Amino acid sequence: MKLVKIERPVLVVSAFIRNDDKFLLTYDPKFEFWRVPGGKPNNEEKIENALKREMKEELDIEISVDKFLGFGHDVVTIWKKKIGTRLILYFECHVVSGKIKKSEEVINYKWLTLKEIKNHDNLEPAMIDFFKRFLNRVNI
């Protein structure tokens, strides 16, 4: 199968959703790795609104966007068909209402401490990049 290269970096917004000292980690079958939930903003959509929309679509929850944490960069293969570069902006958030539901994009999830996430197997490459760049600089 031939890979199709995506020409420009894709902007993604992702949420470190906090519940006390734990954060939500989800498994995304599209990428085949564990990540914090997120997605791409639509044209002319504000970043915070994109995060809120994605959480409603993927998890059926409403969130509050609390603060910007940093960014991560990676090159990934999507469904073993496309290869592309992504710049992911990470935000700390919390659930305002709703109960998390699994979806097509989130087939499994768990609540873990930041240390447990950092040491987790099969993490999104951009998260690993984020941890290298920012973990000691941000207060989450």
Phi, psi and omega in degrees: 000129181274134177279141175260125182273132175276126189287325184243152174298145179259133176272131180229145174244136183224152187243121165277094184275117185266139169223100188059241182260012182242157180232152182280127175241132184238154176257124182253111182293337179297318181261343180065042171208170178274141182202169168274148187292152179177188180182187184270135173292147172282164177305134177065013178271134176293147183304313181298321178293323177297316178300314180297317180297313181299320180293323177293316181292315186277324190237352182061041176232158172253137184236163168249133178269114188269311180197155176281135181255325184153195183224163173221155183231142175205171172236120186230160174254130182253123181049030178057024182238326184236146174239135183206162178260136179234143169246117184250126175266125183255136180230146171273134183220170171217156181284130176264318178203159178100167178239134184299132176237142175289157182213184177300327182268344180228097183267348177204154177207161176204157177258123183224156172289164178300321178297318179295320178296313182302326182265005183287145175285153171059048178275153173306129182303324179295329177292320177298317177298316178302312181300319179296320183281320196236346190305320181278352184257339183254151180254095176234000000 
